[in-house]
Amino acid sequence: MARKSWSFADDRRVIELAKAKKSLEEAARIMKRTPERIRKVSVRLGVSFKAADKKK
């Protein structure tokens, strides 16, 4: 599977999604990336995502 390159605009989008209080999974779905990749980038950028709501 070919990997998509990461851009400055992608960094900005991760920051915007974190500020909008999206979950890591929501951000990954919106950006069409894996949650692990979003998590790694968010750590690098110093932003965090809310925990995903667990349905019981």
MODELLER restraints for C-alpha pairs under 7 A, 6 or more apart:
rsr = mdl.restraints
at = mdl.atoms
rsr.add(forms.Gaussian(group=physical.xy_distance, feature=features.Distance(at['CA:14:A'], at['CA:42:A']), mean=6.82, stdev=0.5))
rsr.add(forms.Gaussian(group=physical.xy_distance, feature=features.Distance(at['CA:15:A'], at['CA:47:A']), mean=6.60, stdev=0.5))
rsr.add(forms.Gaussian(group=physical.xy_distance, feature=features.Distance(at['CA:17:A'], at['CA:27:A']), mean=6.35, stdev=0.5))
rsr.add(forms.Gaussian(group=physical.xy_distance, feature=features.Distance(at['CA:18:A'], at['CA:47:A']), mean=6.60, stdev=0.5))
rsr.add(forms.Gaussian(group=physical.xy_distance, feature=features.Distance(at['CA:18:A'], at['CA:48:A']), mean=6.14, stdev=0.5))
rsr.add(forms.Gaussian(group=physical.xy_distance, feature=features.Distance(at['CA:18:A'], at['CA:49:A']), mean=5.23, stdev=0.5))
rsr.add(forms.Gaussian(group=physical.xy_distance, feature=features.Distance(at['CA:21:A'], at['CA:49:A']), mean=6.44, stdev=0.5))
rsr.add(forms.Gaussian(group=physical.xy_distance, feature=features.Distance(at['CA:21:A'], at['CA:50:A']), mean=6.06, stdev=0.5))
rsr.add(forms.Gaussian(group=physical.xy_distance, feature=features.Distance(at['CA:22:A'], at['CA:49:A']), mean=6.40, stdev=0.5))
rsr.add(forms.Gaussian(group=physical.xy_distance, feature=features.Distance(at['CA:22:A'], at['CA:50:A']), mean=6.46, stdev=0.5))
rsr.add(forms.Gaussian(group=physical.xy_distance, feature=features.Distance(at['CA:23:A'], at['CA:49:A']), mean=5.41, stdev=0.5))
rsr.add(forms.Gaussian(group=physical.xy_distance, feature=features.Distance(at['CA:23:A'], at['CA:50:A']), mean=5.03, stdev=0.5))
rsr.add(forms.Gaussian(group=physical.xy_distance, feature=features.Distance(at['CA:23:A'], at['CA:51:A']), mean=5.87, stdev=0.5))
rsr.add(forms.Gaussian(group=physical.xy_distance, feature=features.Distance(at['CA:23:A'], at['CA:52:A']), mean=5.26, stdev=0.5))
rsr.add(forms.Gaussian(group=physical.xy_distance, feature=features.Distance(at['CA:24:A'], at['CA:35:A']), mean=6.06, stdev=0.5))
rsr.add(forms.Gaussian(group=physical.xy_distance, feature=features.Distance(at['CA:24:A'], at['CA:49:A']), mean=5.58, stdev=0.5))
rsr.add(forms.Gaussian(group=physical.xy_distance, feature=features.Distance(at['CA:24:A'], at['CA:50:A']), mean=6.99, stdev=0.5))
rsr.add(forms.Gaussian(group=physical.xy_distance, feature=features.Distance(at['CA:24:A'], at['CA:52:A']), mean=7.00, stdev=0.5))
rsr.add(forms.Gaussian(group=physical.xy_distance, feature=features.Distance(at['CA:25:A'], at['CA:35:A']), mean=5.73, stdev=0.5))
rsr.add(forms.Gaussian(group=physical.xy_distance, feature=features.Distance(at['CA:28:A'], at['CA:34:A']), mean=5.46, stdev=0.5))
rsr.add(forms.Gaussian(group=physical.xy_distance, feature=features.Distance(at['CA:28:A'], at['CA:35:A']), mean=5.07, stdev=0.5))
rsr.add(forms.Gaussian(group=physical.xy_distance, feature=features.Distance(at['CA:28:A'], at['CA:38:A']), mean=6.21, stdev=0.5))
rsr.add(forms.Gaussian(group=physical.xy_distance, feature=features.Distance(at['CA:42:A'], at['CA:48:A']), mean=6.14, stdev=0.5))
